[in-house]
């Protein structure tokens, strides 16, 4: 996959912070493309029932 560096930049606009997170290349194989990555990360990090407009929503 072209452009895969193995990391993502997580930006917190509330706290004005940015953190680099490392991901295994297996993620790139299982969830091809940006939409697949985003869906997997949101699935793992969001609690069920989070209000779409609340600060707890990461999107």
PDB file of N, CA, C, O and CB in Angstrom:
ATOM      1  N   UNK A   1       0.848  -1.168   0.000  1.00  0.00           N
ATOM      2  CA  UNK A   1       0.000   0.000   0.000  1.00  0.00           C
ATOM      3  C   UNK A   1       0.895   1.233   0.000  1.00  0.00           C
ATOM      4  O   UNK A   1       1.758   1.370   0.867  1.00  0.00           O
ATOM      5  CB  UNK A   1      -0.966  -0.003   1.218  1.00  0.00           C
ATOM      6  N   UNK A   2       0.705   2.105  -0.936  1.00  0.00           N
ATOM      7  CA  UNK A   2       1.498   3.322  -1.020  1.00  0.00           C
ATOM      8  C   UNK A   2       1.040   4.330   0.028  1.00  0.00           C
ATOM      9  O   UNK A   2      -0.158   4.473   0.272  1.00  0.00           O
ATOM     10  CB  UNK A   2       1.403   3.930  -2.425  1.00  0.00           C
ATOM     11  N   UNK A   3       1.969   5.012   0.636  1.00  0.00           N
ATOM     12  CA  UNK A   3       1.634   6.053   1.595  1.00  0.00           C
ATOM     13  C   UNK A   3       1.481   5.578   3.026  1.00  0.00           C
ATOM     14  O   UNK A   3       1.270   6.402   3.915  1.00  0.00           O
ATOM     15  CB  UNK A   3       0.394   6.706   1.180  1.00  0.00           C
ATOM     16  N   UNK A   4       1.579   4.295   3.281  1.00  0.00           N
ATOM     17  CA  UNK A   4       1.428   3.782   4.645  1.00  0.00           C
ATOM     18  C   UNK A   4       2.711   4.009   5.414  1.00  0.00           C
ATOM     19  O   UNK A   4       3.770   3.532   5.004  1.00  0.00           O
ATOM     20  CB  UNK A   4       1.058   2.281   4.641  1.00  0.00           C
ATOM     21  N   UNK A   5       2.636   4.728   6.522  1.00  0.00           N
ATOM     22  CA  UNK A   5       3.814   4.990   7.345  1.00  0.00           C
ATOM     23  C   UNK A   5       3.741   4.282   8.681  1.00  0.00           C
ATOM     24  O   UNK A   5       4.718   4.264   9.430  1.00  0.00           O
ATOM     25  CB  UNK A   5       3.980   6.473   7.564  1.00  0.00           C
ATOM     26  N   UNK A   6       2.585   3.696   8.991  1.00  0.00           N
ATOM     27  CA  UNK A   6       2.446   2.971  10.246  1.00  0.00           C
ATOM     28  C   UNK A   6       2.037   3.832  11.418  1.00  0.00           C
ATOM     29  O   UNK A   6       2.036   3.364  12.557  1.00  0.00           O
ATOM     30  CB  UNK A   6       3.713   2.297  10.568  1.00  0.00           C
ATOM     31  N   UNK A   7       1.687   5.088  11.164  1.00  0.00           N
ATOM     32  CA  UNK A   7       1.270   5.944  12.268  1.00  0.00           C
ATOM     33  C   UNK A   7       0.170   6.905  11.829  1.00  0.00           C
ATOM     34  O   UNK A   7      -0.016   7.184  10.645  1.00  0.00           O
ATOM     35  CB  UNK A   7       2.465   6.725  12.819  1.00  0.00           C
ATOM     36  N   UNK A   8      -0.547   7.397  12.834  1.00  0.00           N
ATOM     37  CA  UNK A   8      -1.601   8.382  12.633  1.00  0.00           C
ATOM     38  C   UNK A   8      -1.337   9.546  13.570  1.00  0.00           C
ATOM     39  O   UNK A   8      -0.685   9.382  14.600  1.00  0.00           O
ATOM     40  CB  UNK A   8      -3.017   7.768  12.879  1.00  0.00           C
ATOM     41  N   UNK A   9      -1.834  10.703  13.221  1.00  0.00           N
ATOM     42  CA  UNK A   9      -1.730  11.866  14.085  1.00  0.00           C
ATOM     43  C   UNK A   9      -3.094  12.095  14.710  1.00  0.00           C
ATOM     44  O   UNK A   9      -4.066  12.379  14.010  1.00  0.00           O
ATOM     45  CB  UNK A   9      -1.241  13.126  13.301  1.00  0.00           C
ATOM     46  N   UNK A  10      -3.164  11.972  16.034  1.00  0.00           N
ATOM     47  CA  UNK A  10      -4.400  12.171  16.775  1.00  0.00           C
ATOM     48  C   UNK A  10      -4.401  13.606  17.288  1.00  0.00           C
ATOM     49  O   UNK A  10      -3.525  13.984  18.065  1.00  0.00           O
ATOM     50  CB  UNK A  10      -4.542  11.140  17.952  1.00  0.00           C
ATOM     51  N   UNK A  11      -5.374  14.409  16.863  1.00  0.00           N
ATOM     52  CA  UNK A  11      -5.423  15.829  17.202  1.00  0.00           C
ATOM     53  C   UNK A  11      -6.593  16.078  18.140  1.00  0.00           C
ATOM     54  O   UNK A  11      -7.730  15.723  17.828  1.00  0.00           O
ATOM     55  CB  UNK A  11      -5.546  16.706  15.926  1.00  0.00           C
ATOM     56  N   UNK A  12      -6.320  16.683  19.286  1.00  0.00           N
ATOM     57  CA  UNK A  12      -7.335  17.053  20.267  1.00  0.00           C
ATOM     58  C   UNK A  12      -7.505  18.567  20.204  1.00  0.00           C
ATOM     59  O   UNK A  12      -6.674  19.312  20.723  1.00  0.00           O
ATOM     60  CB  UNK A  12      -6.940  16.580  21.718  1.00  0.00           C
ATOM     61  N   UNK A  13      -8.575  19.016  19.571  1.00  0.00           N
ATOM     62  CA  UNK A  13      -8.803  20.447  19.395  1.00  0.00           C
ATOM     63  C   UNK A  13      -9.217  21.131  20.688  1.00  0.00           C
ATOM     64  O   UNK A  13      -9.028  22.339  20.833  1.00  0.00           O
ATOM     65  CB  UNK A  13      -9.857  20.677  18.340  1.00  0.00           C
ATOM     66  N   UNK A  14      -9.781  20.381  21.632  1.00  0.00           N
ATOM     67  CA  UNK A  14     -10.175  20.956  22.911  1.00  0.00           C
ATOM     68  C   UNK A  14      -8.960  21.338  23.739  1.00  0.00           C
ATOM     69  O   UNK A  14      -8.944  22.393  24.373  1.00  0.00           O
ATOM     70  CB  UNK A  14     -11.049  19.981  23.686  1.00  0.00           C
ATOM     71  N   UNK A  15      -7.943  20.486  23.737  1.00  0.00           N
ATOM     72  CA  UNK A  15      -6.743  20.725  24.554  1.00  0.00           C
ATOM     73  C   UNK A  15      -5.571  21.284  23.746  1.00  0.00           C
ATOM     74  O   UNK A  15      -4.498  21.524  24.301  1.00  0.00           O
ATOM     75  CB  UNK A  15      -6.317  19.437  25.228  1.00  0.00           C
ATOM     76  N   UNK A  16      -5.765  21.492  22.445  1.00  0.00           N
ATOM     77  CA  UNK A  16      -4.700  21.975  21.552  1.00  0.00           C
ATOM     78  C   UNK A  16      -3.462  21.086  21.617  1.00  0.00           C
ATOM     79  O   UNK A  16      -2.342  21.572  21.772  1.00  0.00           O
ATOM     80  CB  UNK A  16      -4.320  23.414  21.909  1.00  0.00           C
ATOM     81  N   UNK A  17      -3.681  19.767  21.496  1.00  0.00           N
ATOM     82  CA  UNK A  17      -2.590  18.798  21.540  1.00  0.00           C
ATOM     83  C   UNK A  17      -2.659  17.882  20.329  1.00  0.00           C
ATOM     84  O   UNK A  17      -3.727  17.638  19.769  1.00  0.00           O
ATOM     85  CB  UNK A  17      -2.641  17.974  22.841  1.00  0.00           C
ATOM     86  N   UNK A  18      -1.506  17.388  19.946  1.00  0.00           N
ATOM     87  CA  UNK A  18      -1.417  16.390  18.878  1.00  0.00           C
ATOM     88  C   UNK A  18      -0.477  15.285  19.343  1.00  0.00           C
ATOM     89  O   UNK A  18       0.595  15.553  19.884  1.00  0.00           O
ATOM     90  CB  UNK A  18      -0.917  17.029  17.531  1.00  0.00           C
ATOM     91  N   UNK A  19      -0.893  14.040  19.125  1.00  0.00           N
ATOM     92  CA  UNK A  19      -0.116  12.880  19.545  1.00  0.00           C
ATOM     93  C   UNK A  19      -0.010  11.919  18.366  1.00  0.00           C
ATOM     94  O   UNK A  19      -1.000  11.639  17.689  1.00  0.00           O
ATOM     95  CB  UNK A  19      -0.766  12.180  20.786  1.00  0.00           C
ATOM     96  N   UNK A  20       1.182  11.426  18.132  1.00  0.00           N
ATOM     97  CA  UNK A  20       1.399  10.442  17.077  1.00  0.00           C
ATOM     98  C   UNK A  20       1.150   9.053  17.648  1.00  0.00           C
ATOM     99  O   UNK A  20       1.725   8.687  18.673  1.00  0.00           O
ATOM    100  CB  UNK A  20       2.838  10.554  16.487  1.00  0.00           C
ATOM    101  N   UNK A  21       0.287   8.275  16.979  1.00  0.00           N
ATOM    102  CA  UNK A  21      -0.017   6.909  17.406  1.00  0.00           C
ATOM    103  C   UNK A  21       0.489   5.937  16.352  1.00  0.00           C
ATOM    104  O   UNK A  21       0.287   6.136  15.154  1.00  0.00           O
ATOM    105  CB  UNK A  21      -1.544   6.720  17.643  1.00  0.00           C
ATOM    106  N   UNK A  22       1.144   4.892  16.811  1.00  0.00           N
ATOM    107  CA  UNK A  22       1.678   3.873  15.906  1.00  0.00           C
ATOM    108  C   UNK A  22       0.669   2.745  15.736  1.00  0.00           C
ATOM    109  O   UNK A  22       0.010   2.338  16.693  1.00  0.00           O
ATOM    110  CB  UNK A  22       3.022   3.320  16.432  1.00  0.00           C
ATOM    111  N   UNK A  23       0.556   2.246  14.510  1.00  0.00           N
ATOM    112  CA  UNK A  23      -0.325   1.130  14.211  1.00  0.00           C
ATOM    113  C   UNK A  23       0.445   0.082  13.432  1.00  0.00           C
ATOM    114  O   UNK A  23       1.343   0.404  12.654  1.00  0.00           O
ATOM    115  CB  UNK A  23      -1.565   1.597  13.423  1.00  0.00           C
ATOM    116  N   UNK A  24       0.092  -1.157  13.644  1.00  0.00           N
ATOM    117  CA  UNK A  24       0.727  -2.284  12.965  1.00  0.00           C
ATOM    118  C   UNK A  24       0.302  -2.325  11.499  1.00  0.00           C
ATOM    119  O   UNK A  24      -0.812  -1.923  11.165  1.00  0.00           O
ATOM    120  CB  UNK A  24       0.371  -3.613  13.667  1.00  0.00           C
ATOM    121  N   UNK A  25       1.167  -2.801  10.641  1.00  0.00           N
ATOM    122  CA  UNK A  25       0.838  -2.894   9.214  1.00  0.00           C
ATOM    123  C   UNK A  25      -0.287  -3.895   8.962  1.00  0.00           C
ATOM    124  O   UNK A  25      -0.899  -3.878   7.894  1.00  0.00           O
ATOM    125  CB  UNK A  25       2.078  -3.294   8.408  1.00  0.00           C
ATOM    126  N   UNK A  26      -0.566  -4.762   9.928  1.00  0.00           N
ATOM    127  CA  UNK A  26      -1.683  -5.698   9.800  1.00  0.00           C
ATOM    128  C   UNK A  26      -3.006  -4.940   9.681  1.00  0.00           C
ATOM    129  O   UNK A  26      -3.940  -5.410   9.031  1.00  0.00           O
ATOM    130  CB  UNK A  26      -1.724  -6.661  11.006  1.00  0.00           C
ATOM    131  N   UNK A  27      -3.080  -3.773  10.307  1.00  0.00           N
ATOM    132  CA  UNK A  27      -4.273  -2.933  10.187  1.00  0.00           C
ATOM    133  C   UNK A  27      -4.495  -2.528   8.733  1.00  0.00           C
ATOM    134  O   UNK A  27      -5.630  -2.506   8.257  1.00  0.00           O
ATOM    135  CB  UNK A  27      -4.146  -1.680  11.078  1.00  0.00           C
ATOM    136  N   UNK A  28      -3.424  -2.212   8.038  1.00  0.00           N
ATOM    137  CA  UNK A  28      -3.521  -1.821   6.627  1.00  0.00           C
ATOM    138  C   UNK A  28      -4.007  -2.981   5.766  1.00  0.00           C
ATOM    139  O   UNK A  28      -4.715  -2.772   4.782  1.00  0.00           O
ATOM    140  CB  UNK A  28      -2.163  -1.321   6.115  1.00  0.00           C
ATOM    141  N   UNK A  29      -3.635  -4.180   6.127  1.00  0.00           N
ATOM    142  CA  UNK A  29      -4.046  -5.352   5.357  1.00  0.00           C
ATOM    143  C   UNK A  29      -5.516  -5.686   5.620  1.00  0.00           C
ATOM    144  O   UNK A  29      -6.254  -6.019   4.693  1.00  0.00           O
ATOM    145  CB  UNK A  29      -3.155  -6.560   5.703  1.00  0.00           C
ATOM    146  N   UNK A  30      -5.936  -5.597   6.870  1.00  0.00           N
ATOM    147  CA  UNK A  30      -7.312  -5.955   7.232  1.00  0.00           C
ATOM    148  C   UNK A  30      -8.335  -4.903   6.809  1.00  0.00           C
ATOM    149  O   UNK A  30      -9.428  -5.242   6.356  1.00  0.00           O
ATOM    150  CB  UNK A  30      -7.407  -6.172   8.722  1.00  0.00           C
ATOM    151  N   UNK A  31      -7.982  -3.642   6.957  1.00  0.00           N
ATOM    152  CA  UNK A  31      -8.922  -2.550   6.694  1.00  0.00           C
ATOM    153  C   UNK A  31      -8.328  -1.629   5.640  1.00  0.00           C
ATOM    154  O   UNK A  31      -7.740  -0.597   5.962  1.00  0.00           O
ATOM    155  CB  UNK A  31      -9.248  -1.758   7.997  1.00  0.00           C
ATOM    156  N   UNK A  32      -8.483  -2.006   4.396  1.00  0.00           N
ATOM    157  CA  UNK A  32      -7.842  -1.297   3.290  1.00  0.00           C
ATOM    158  C   UNK A  32      -8.465   0.085   3.118  1.00  0.00           C
ATOM    159  O   UNK A  32      -9.686   0.225   3.052  1.00  0.00           O
ATOM    160  CB  UNK A  32      -7.961  -2.108   1.982  1.00  0.00           C
ATOM    161  N   UNK A  33      -7.617   1.095   3.048  1.00  0.00           N
ATOM    162  CA  UNK A  33      -8.056   2.454   2.746  1.00  0.00           C
ATOM    163  C   UNK A  33      -8.423   3.270   3.961  1.00  0.00           C
ATOM    164  O   UNK A  33      -8.581   2.741   5.061  1.00  0.00           O
ATOM    165  CB  UNK A  33      -9.213   2.409   1.837  1.00  0.00           C
ATOM    166  N   UNK A  34      -8.555   4.555   3.753  1.00  0.00           N
ATOM    167  CA  UNK A  34      -8.843   5.501   4.825  1.00  0.00           C
ATOM    168  C   UNK A  34     -10.174   5.262   5.510  1.00  0.00           C
ATOM    169  O   UNK A  34     -10.282   5.417   6.726  1.00  0.00           O
ATOM    170  CB  UNK A  34      -8.814   6.884   4.291  1.00  0.00           C
ATOM    171  N   UNK A  35     -11.191   4.887   4.744  1.00  0.00           N
ATOM    172  CA  UNK A  35     -12.498   4.628   5.355  1.00  0.00           C
ATOM    173  C   UNK A  35     -12.444   3.424   6.280  1.00  0.00           C
ATOM    174  O   UNK A  35     -13.049   3.429   7.352  1.00  0.00           O
ATOM    175  CB  UNK A  35     -13.557   4.409   4.276  1.00  0.00           C
ATOM    176  N   UNK A  36     -11.727   2.407   5.868  1.00  0.00           N
ATOM    177  CA  UNK A  36     -11.592   1.220   6.710  1.00  0.00           C
ATOM    178  C   UNK A  36     -10.842   1.518   7.990  1.00  0.00           C
ATOM    179  O   UNK A  36     -11.230   1.053   9.061  1.00  0.00           O
ATOM    180  CB  UNK A  36     -10.888   0.117   5.953  1.00  0.00           C
ATOM    181  N   UNK A  37      -9.756   2.299   7.888  1.00  0.00           N
ATOM    182  CA  UNK A  37      -8.999   2.692   9.086  1.00  0.00           C
ATOM    183  C   UNK A  37      -9.891   3.488  10.036  1.00  0.00           C
ATOM    184  O   UNK A  37      -9.946   3.209  11.234  1.00  0.00           O
ATOM    185  CB  UNK A  37      -7.748   3.527   8.697  1.00  0.00           C
ATOM    186  N   UNK A  38     -10.580   4.472   9.491  1.00  0.00           N
ATOM    187  CA  UNK A  38     -11.426   5.341  10.317  1.00  0.00           C
ATOM    188  C   UNK A  38     -12.523   4.543  11.011  1.00  0.00           C
ATOM    189  O   UNK A  38     -12.783   4.744  12.197  1.00  0.00           O
ATOM    190  CB  UNK A  38     -12.048   6.454   9.463  1.00  0.00           C
ATOM    191  N   UNK A  39     -13.166   3.643  10.279  1.00  0.00           N
ATOM    192  CA  UNK A  39     -14.231   2.833  10.864  1.00  0.00           C
ATOM    193  C   UNK A  39     -13.698   1.969  12.003  1.00  0.00           C
ATOM    194  O   UNK A  39     -14.332   1.878  13.054  1.00  0.00           O
ATOM    195  CB  UNK A  39     -14.880   1.952   9.794  1.00  0.00           C
ATOM    196  N   UNK A  40     -12.557   1.343  11.812  1.00  0.00           N
ATOM    197  CA  UNK A  40     -11.964   0.487  12.844  1.00  0.00           C
ATOM    198  C   UNK A  40     -11.578   1.293  14.078  1.00  0.00           C
ATOM    199  O   UNK A  40     -11.873   0.883  15.201  1.00  0.00           O
ATOM    200  CB  UNK A  40     -10.736  -0.241  12.292  1.00  0.00           C
ATOM    201  N   UNK A  41     -10.928   2.426  13.884  1.00  0.00           N
ATOM    202  CA  UNK A  41     -10.488   3.246  15.018  1.00  0.00           C
ATOM    203  C   UNK A  41     -11.691   3.780  15.791  1.00  0.00           C
ATOM    204  O   UNK A  41     -11.698   3.742  17.021  1.00  0.00           O
ATOM    205  CB  UNK A  41      -9.605   4.415  14.532  1.00  0.00           C
ATOM    206  N   UNK A  42     -12.705   4.275  15.088  1.00  0.00           N
ATOM    207  CA  UNK A  42     -13.899   4.778  15.773  1.00  0.00           C
ATOM    208  C   UNK A  42     -14.634   3.653  16.492  1.00  0.00           C
ATOM    209  O   UNK A  42     -15.121   3.848  17.606  1.00  0.00           O
ATOM    210  CB  UNK A  42     -14.840   5.464  14.775  1.00  0.00           C
ATOM    211  N   UNK A  43     -14.719   2.497  15.881  1.00  0.00           N
ATOM    212  CA  UNK A  43     -15.376   1.343  16.515  1.00  0.00           C
ATOM    213  C   UNK A  43     -14.684   1.001  17.835  1.00  0.00           C
ATOM    214  O   UNK A  43     -15.348   0.709  18.830  1.00  0.00           O
ATOM    215  CB  UNK A  43     -15.362   0.112  15.565  1.00  0.00           C
ATOM    216  N   UNK A  44     -13.358   1.037  17.841  1.00  0.00           N
ATOM    217  CA  UNK A  44     -12.592   0.690  19.040  1.00  0.00           C
ATOM    218  C   UNK A  44     -12.644   1.772  20.111  1.00  0.00           C
ATOM    219  O   UNK A  44     -12.608   1.450  21.299  1.00  0.00           O
ATOM    220  CB  UNK A  44     -11.157   0.421  18.669  1.00  0.00           C
ATOM    221  N   UNK A  45     -12.728   3.044  19.729  1.00  0.00           N
ATOM    222  CA  UNK A  45     -12.560   4.131  20.689  1.00  0.00           C
ATOM    223  C   UNK A  45     -13.859   4.776  21.166  1.00  0.00           C
ATOM    224  O   UNK A  45     -13.848   5.482  22.175  1.00  0.00           O
ATOM    225  CB  UNK A  45     -11.705   5.173  20.091  1.00  0.00           C
ATOM    226  N   UNK A  46     -14.969   4.556  20.479  1.00  0.00           N
ATOM    227  CA  UNK A  46     -16.229   5.174  20.889  1.00  0.00           C
ATOM    228  C   UNK A  46     -17.059   4.209  21.717  1.00  0.00           C
ATOM    229  O   UNK A  46     -17.170   3.026  21.394  1.00  0.00           O
ATOM    230  CB  UNK A  46     -17.024   5.638  19.667  1.00  0.00           C
ATOM    231  N   UNK A  47     -17.636   4.728  22.781  1.00  0.00           N
ATOM    232  CA  UNK A  47     -18.546   3.932  23.597  1.00  0.00           C
ATOM    233  C   UNK A  47     -19.907   3.883  22.903  1.00  0.00           C
ATOM    234  O   UNK A  47     -20.294   4.845  22.241  1.00  0.00           O
ATOM    235  CB  UNK A  47     -18.672   4.520  25.040  1.00  0.00           C
ATOM    236  N   UNK A  48     -20.635   2.781  23.046  1.00  0.00           N
ATOM    237  CA  UNK A  48     -21.968   2.710  22.447  1.00  0.00           C
ATOM    238  C   UNK A  48     -22.876   3.794  23.026  1.00  0.00           C
ATOM    239  O   UNK A  48     -22.849   4.055  24.229  1.00  0.00           O
ATOM    240  CB  UNK A  48     -22.590   1.316  22.673  1.00  0.00           C
ATOM    241  N   UNK A  49     -23.664   4.411  22.181  1.00  0.00           N
ATOM    242  CA  UNK A  49     -24.625   5.406  22.633  1.00  0.00           C
ATOM    243  C   UNK A  49     -24.077   6.805  22.826  1.00  0.00           C
ATOM    244  O   UNK A  49     -24.768   7.651  23.394  1.00  0.00           O
ATOM    245  CB  UNK A  49     -25.210   4.961  23.887  1.00  0.00           C
ATOM    246  N   UNK A  50     -22.862   7.084  22.377  1.00  0.00           N
ATOM    247  CA  UNK A  50     -22.293   8.425  22.523  1.00  0.00           C
ATOM    248  C   UNK A  50     -23.095   9.401  21.664  1.00  0.00           C
ATOM    249  O   UNK A  50     -23.370   9.137  20.494  1.00  0.00           O
ATOM    250  CB  UNK A  50     -20.782   8.442  22.120  1.00  0.00           C
ATOM    251  N   UNK A  51     -23.464  10.530  22.266  1.00  0.00           N
ATOM    252  CA  UNK A  51     -24.194  11.568  21.539  1.00  0.00           C
ATOM    253  C   UNK A  51     -23.316  12.115  20.415  1.00  0.00           C
ATOM    254  O   UNK A  51     -22.159  12.455  20.657  1.00  0.00           O
ATOM    255  CB  UNK A  51     -24.634  12.712  22.499  1.00  0.00           C
ATOM    256  N   UNK A  52     -23.836  12.206  19.198  1.00  0.00           N
ATOM    257  CA  UNK A  52     -23.020  12.668  18.069  1.00  0.00           C
ATOM    258  C   UNK A  52     -22.433  14.067  18.250  1.00  0.00           C
ATOM    259  O   UNK A  52     -21.398  14.374  17.659  1.00  0.00           O
ATOM    260  CB  UNK A  52     -23.842  12.646  16.822  1.00  0.00           C
ATOM    261  N   UNK A  53     -23.064  14.911  19.045  1.00  0.00           N
ATOM    262  CA  UNK A  53     -22.585  16.282  19.220  1.00  0.00           C
ATOM    263  C   UNK A  53     -21.862  16.510  20.544  1.00  0.00           C
ATOM    264  O   UNK A  53     -21.537  17.649  20.880  1.00  0.00           O
ATOM    265  CB  UNK A  53     -23.738  17.233  19.119  1.00  0.00           C
ATOM    266  N   UNK A  54     -21.606  15.445  21.296  1.00  0.00           N
ATOM    267  CA  UNK A  54     -20.941  15.595  22.591  1.00  0.00           C
ATOM    268  C   UNK A  54     -19.424  15.641  22.431  1.00  0.00           C
ATOM    269  O   UNK A  54     -18.898  15.179  21.418  1.00  0.00           O
ATOM    270  CB  UNK A  54     -21.335  14.450  23.527  1.00  0.00           C
ATOM    271  N   UNK A  55     -18.716  16.193  23.416  1.00  0.00           N
ATOM    272  CA  UNK A  55     -17.248  16.218  23.366  1.00  0.00           C
ATOM    273  C   UNK A  55     -16.624  14.821  23.386  1.00  0.00           C
ATOM    274  O   UNK A  55     -15.482  14.653  22.959  1.00  0.00           O
ATOM    275  CB  UNK A  55     -16.711  17.022  24.531  1.00  0.00           C
ATOM    276  N   UNK A  56     -17.358  13.818  23.877  1.00  0.00           N
ATOM    277  CA  UNK A  56     -16.838  12.453  23.921  1.00  0.00           C
ATOM    278  C   UNK A  56     -16.782  11.817  22.534  1.00  0.00           C
ATOM    279  O   UNK A  56     -16.070  10.833  22.332  1.00  0.00           O
ATOM    280  CB  UNK A  56     -17.694  11.599  24.844  1.00  0.00           C
ATOM    281  N   UNK A  57     -17.525  12.372  21.580  1.00  0.00           N
ATOM    282  CA  UNK A  57     -17.496  11.854  20.216  1.00  0.00           C
ATOM    283  C   UNK A  57     -16.198  12.300  19.562  1.00  0.00           C
ATOM    284  O   UNK A  57     -15.898  13.493  19.518  1.00  0.00           O
ATOM    285  CB  UNK A  57     -18.734  12.340  19.395  1.00  0.00           C
ATOM    286  N   UNK A  58     -15.440  11.360  19.064  1.00  0.00           N
ATOM    287  CA  UNK A  58     -14.106  11.650  18.540  1.00  0.00           C
ATOM    288  C   UNK A  58     -14.113  12.099  17.090  1.00  0.00           C
ATOM    289  O   UNK A  58     -13.073  12.494  16.563  1.00  0.00           O
ATOM    290  CB  UNK A  58     -13.236  10.442  18.676  1.00  0.00           C
ATOM    291  N   UNK A  59     -15.249  12.047  16.444  1.00  0.00           N
ATOM    292  CA  UNK A  59     -15.291  12.415  15.032  1.00  0.00           C
ATOM    293  C   UNK A  59     -15.530  13.894  14.874  1.00  0.00           C
ATOM    294  O   UNK A  59     -15.598  14.392  13.750  1.00  0.00           O
ATOM    295  CB  UNK A  59     -16.370  11.632  14.301  1.00  0.00           C
TER     296      UNK A  59
END
